[in-house]
């Protein structure tokens, strides 16, 4: 139809997007930089908050969510599986040793996260074959913000369980080292969602399709099979571990 023949530059107007903080900084902004080069007449407002946003009530076109898929009257597209990676700064591991199995964590300083919504302290979770096992880990450092916990772990506070969206580039750069590599859980996902009954405007439809394709095509936000082990081997070989 005419839709297809229209130049992409013809789409204009504002898109309002809800997103969690870590996702907005590391995934959404890089995508928006790319997208706006092709669609300079589309404007954006980002509503960045870590609680679940009711799109219709908030007048928002679409949202990104990490964790469980959003429920209710929404269309959901899964973007990728997130990973929870047990990791620490190389300096911490040089000083305190590398845990070889989960029981070894009891001898280490571990960081923990408290849910901003519920106040609940998250159990750590470990993949064991096809199962996911949960464990309460004593944490002398607790935080209700993932980016702040990440900074503490980067600084050598202790071993943390950090999600792959915010930890990925630090792991690849050698600023963090994964430990217990065979236990990485992938129970959570990253999702794009929008109201079910909404007739999507042309600009929102363009955005949704482009975002899904671009985000799915990039490996940045999760470790490939075997990559965690390869990163550890490289650190050992270089003498940093």
N, C-alpha and C positions, 0 to 999 in steps of 0.2 A: 504493500500500500504506500500512500504518500509518506507515511511515517518513516519508512526505510530510506526513501530517497532524500529526505530532509538532511541538510548538513548537520553534523553533531553540534556545531557552534550555535545552531538556532535555539537549542534548549536554554531556558533562562529561569530566573526566580530563585527563591530560597528553599533550602532543605534543612529541617531541624532534626538533629540526631542526638539520641541519648547513648552514653557509653560509660563503662567503668574507666577509672583513671589510667591504670597501667596499659590497658588496651588502647585507649585514646592516644596516649603519648607514643606508644611503640608501633602500633599497627595502623591506626586511623590517620594520624597526621602524615606519615609517609605516603599513604594511599591518596589522601586529599591533595597533596602537592602534585602528584602525578595526574590526578583526575582534572584538576583545575587548569592544567596546561591545555587540555583538550576541550574543556567546557568552561571558558573564562566568565561566562555570563551566569553561571550557577553560583549562588552564595550559600554559605553554611552558617548555622548556629549550632555549636556543640553544647549539650547539657551534660557535664561530666560529674557523675556521682556514682558511688558504689552500691547504692540500694537499687532494687528493681524498680523500673519506671513504668507507670501506667501511661502508655503512649497517647491513647485517646483523651484521657482526662488532662494530660499535660500539653495537648496540641502539638505532639511530636510526630514526625513522619515515619521514622524507623529507629530501631535501637540495636546496639551490640551488647551481648551479655556473655560473661564467662561463668562456667559452672554447669548447672543443669539447664536443659532447654526451657525457655519461658513457656508458661501455661496460659490458658484462656483463649480468647478469640483472636489469635495471632497466627500468621504464617511464619514458620521457622525454617531457616536454611542453616545447616551445620557447616562451619567453615573449616575447622580442623579439631583434632583431639589435643587438649592441653596435657602437659605432663607435670607431675610434681617431682622435682629433682632434689635429692638430698645432696647438699654441696657445702663447701667451705672455701675460704681463701687459702692459697698455697702456704702462706706464712703460718696460719693457724695449724694446718696439718703437719708442717715441718716441726712445729713446737710440741704438738700433742699426739702425733701419730694418726694414721689413717685407719678408721674402723673397718674391719674385714667382714663383720656380720652385725645384724641389728642389735644383738645383746651388748655389743661394744659401745653403743651410744650412751649407756648408763655412766660410762667413765668420762664423758665429754660434756662441755658446755653446749647446750642446744638452745636455739631461739624458737619462740612459739608465736602463734598468731591468735588474736582474739577477734571474733566476728564483730564488725562494727554494728551490725543490725541487732544481733541477739545477745552479745556479750559472752557468748559461749567460746571456750578455748578449743581450737581445732585439734582433734587427734591427728597424729601423723598417719599416713597411709602408705602401705607397701604392697606391691604386686608380688604374689607368691604363686607361680604358675598361672592359672586362669582366675584365681581368686584375688580379692583385695582384702588385706588385713589391716585393722586399725589398732593403733597403740597410743596410749597416753604417754607422752614423753615429758619428763620434768624439764622445765625451761626457766632458767633464772632471768631471761630477757624475753618479755612479752610485748607485743605491739599489735595495734588494730589497723595498721596500714602496711600493705605489702612492699611498697617502695622503700619505706623507712626500715623495715626489717632487712630488705636486700642490702641497704647501705651498711647496716650493722654487720651483716655477714661478710660483705666485701672488706670491711675494716678489720676483720679478724675477731669479732665478738665470739663466734662459735660456729657450730654446724647448723644450717637451716634447711627447711624443706621449702623450696622456692619454686613458683610456677615458671614454666618454660618460656612464657611470653616475656616476662621481665628478666629472667636469668640467661636466656639463650645466648645473647651476644657476649655476655661476660664469660660464659663457659667457653665459647669459641676463642675468645681473646686470652684465655689463660688466667683471668682475674679470679675466676671461681673454678674449683675442681669438683666434678661429680664423684660421689662415693656411693657404695652399695648399688652399683649400676644396674644390677639385674632385678632391682625392686621398683623401678620407676612406674608409678601408677598413671593410667590414662583414663580415669573414670570421668573426668570433666571434659567439656567441650567449649569451643567458642562459637557463638551463634549470632546471626543477623535475624531480626524479626520485625514484622510490621503488621498493622491491624488487618484482620481478615476481611472485614467488610469494606475496607477503603478501596476506592477506585484509584489506583496509583497514577499520579501525574506522570507525564512523559519524563520529566527530569528525575523523579524518584525511581522510575523503572530503569532508566539509563544507569543511575547510580547503583542500584541493587545488583544488576547484572555485572557491571564493571567491578564492583567491590568483591563479589563472590569469586569471579575469575581471577582477579589479581591476588587476593589473599590466599586462595587455595594453591596458586601456582608457586608461591614462595616458600622456601624451607626455613625461614628465619626463626619461627616461633616455636619450633619443637626440634628435638634431636632425632636424627635418622637412626634406624636400627644399627646397633654396633658403634654409633658415634661416641657415646659416653665413654665406652671402654677405650676407644682410639684416642680420645682426649687425655685420658689418664696415662696411657702408654707414652704419649708424646711429652707430657709433663715430666714423667720419670726419666725419659731418654735425655731430656734437656737439663736434667739435674735440678729442676725446680721443686721436686717432690722427694 
